[in-house]
Structures are given as C-alpha cells and as structure tokens.
Amino acid sequence: WKQLESLVGHEDWPTYLDTVLVNDGILLAGASQDSTIRLWRIRTPSVNAAADLQVKDVLLTYPDNMSYSVQLESVLCGHEDKIYCVSWKSDTQGLALLSVSLDKTMIVWREVEGVWMEDARVGEIGGNTL
C-alpha cells in the first residue's frame, strides 16, 4: 500500500470509514476517537475546476490525469465518547447515516436542507434506553 493523500481534521485516531455513492460523487464518513464524524464529498471536478473551487475544496491529481475535488461537507457532533462504527443507508426518506458510540448511544443523521442533523437517538445518554 502507498499513501496517496491524507484528509486532516480529526483530533484523535480514526476508527471507521464508510462510503456511499451519490449523484455527484462519493460521500465518505469518517468516525473517530475524538467523538466526531467528518463527512467528505469526493467528486470529479468540472472542466473549469479552478474557477469552480470553493474555499474548502482541495483538488487532487493522480497519475494518468485522474483528478478529484474533495470537500469537507460537515462535522457531526453529538456523541460523548469514541465512535466505533458508521454506516450509510438509503431509504424512502433519502440518505441516512447511523453512528454507534462507546457512550452507549446510536444516532441516525439525515441531511435537512443542506445541513446534517440528528434525526433519532437511541441509548442511555439523552435517548431512549434499549
């Protein structure tokens, strides 16, 4: 294995990664021991990539002229301890992300009008105990 890039931001070890295909590319969810989830949107840039880049975009170019635009979409905070699993699910309500933490909670996250928000919480801290 050879490291091609590094997405920085977590303040502790990453614990789990999951991806899902979306209309304009890939969403990568990264869980961490810092009790946050970072969502990264990865897509092929448009023809005028330099003009289309936003402040948070990073343009990655690999051999054979493969280019990708990577953007930090959101940082999800809601757990009180290490998150050890995240999993994407698409259903009739759209895209959802399930996170599971050592704080004994599970949270379902959904995007509402461009903002990722907690949709449901189950567990001992601030939720319904199983």
C-alpha positions in Angstrom: 0.0 0.0 0.0 1.1 3.5 -0.8 -0.4 6.6 0.8 -1.7 9.0 -1.9 -3.3 11.6 0.3 -4.3 12.4 3.8 -7.6 14.1 4.9 -6.8 16.0 8.1 -9.2 17.2 10.7 -9.8 14.6 13.4 -8.1 15.3 16.7 -7.7 11.6 17.6 -7.4 8.3 15.8 -9.9 7.5 13.1 -11.9 4.4 13.9 -14.1 3.6 11.0 -14.8 4.7 7.4 -17.8 4.1 5.2 -18.7 5.4 1.7 -21.8 5.8 -0.3 -22.3 6.7 -4.0 -24.4 9.9 -4.5 -25.4 11.7 -7.7 -22.3 13.9 -7.9 -19.7 11.5 -6.5 -19.0 9.8 -3.2 -19.7 10.7 0.4 -17.1 9.5 2.9 -17.9 9.3 6.6 -15.0 9.1 8.9 -15.6 8.3 12.6 -13.0 8.9 15.3 -12.0 8.5 18.9 -12.5 12.3 19.2 -16.3 11.6 19.2 -16.9 13.4 15.9 -17.8 12.3 12.4 -16.4 14.1 9.4 -18.2 13.9 6.1 -16.1 14.4 2.9 -17.6 14.8 -0.6 -15.4 13.4 -3.3 -16.2 14.1 -7.0 -14.6 14.6 -10.3 -14.2 18.3 -10.9 -15.9 20.1 -13.8 -14.0 21.3 -16.8 -13.4 24.7 -15.2 -12.3 23.2 -11.9 -10.1 26.1 -10.8 -13.0 28.6 -11.3 -15.5 26.3 -9.5 -13.4 25.5 -6.4 -14.8 26.8 -3.2 -12.8 27.7 -0.1 -12.9 24.3 1.4 -12.2 22.3 -1.9 -9.0 20.5 -2.4 -8.1 19.4 -5.9 -6.2 16.1 -6.1 -4.4 15.0 -9.2 -3.0 11.5 -9.7 -1.1 9.8 -12.5 -3.0 9.2 -15.7 -4.6 12.7 -15.2 -7.2 11.4 -12.7 -8.4 14.4 -10.7 -10.8 14.6 -7.8 -12.3 17.5 -5.8 -12.5 16.8 -2.1 -14.6 19.0 0.2 -15.3 18.7 3.9 -19.0 18.8 3.9 -19.8 18.6 7.7 -18.5 17.7 11.1 -21.2 15.8 13.1 -21.0 16.3 16.9 -23.4 14.5 19.3 -21.6 11.6 20.9 -19.9 11.8 24.3 -17.3 9.1 23.7 -15.4 7.3 20.9 -17.4 6.4 17.8 -16.6 2.9 16.7 -18.9 2.5 13.7 -20.7 4.4 11.0 -22.9 3.0 8.2 -24.8 4.6 5.3 -28.3 3.7 4.4 -30.6 4.9 1.6 -34.3 4.6 2.2 -37.6 6.3 1.1 -36.7 9.4 3.2 -33.3 9.8 1.5 -29.8 9.2 2.7 -29.2 8.4 6.4 -26.0 7.8 8.4 -26.0 5.6 11.5 -23.3 6.1 14.1 -22.6 3.9 17.1 -20.5 5.1 20.1 -19.0 3.8 23.4 -21.3 6.3 25.1 -23.9 3.6 24.6 -25.9 5.6 22.0 -26.8 5.2 18.4 -27.6 8.3 16.3 -29.3 8.4 12.9 -28.2 11.5 11.0 -30.0 13.0 8.0 -29.4 15.9 5.7 -32.2 18.5 6.0 -32.0 21.4 3.5 -28.2 21.0 3.1 -27.5 20.6 6.9 -26.7 17.3 8.5 -28.8 16.9 11.7 -29.6 14.3 14.3 -32.8 12.5 13.3 -33.1 9.9 16.0 -31.1 8.9 19.1 -31.3 5.6 21.0 -29.3 4.8 24.1 -28.5 5.8 27.7 -27.3 9.4 27.2 -30.1 11.7 26.1 -32.0 8.9 24.3 -34.3 6.0 24.8 -32.7 3.2 26.7 -32.7 -0.1 24.9 
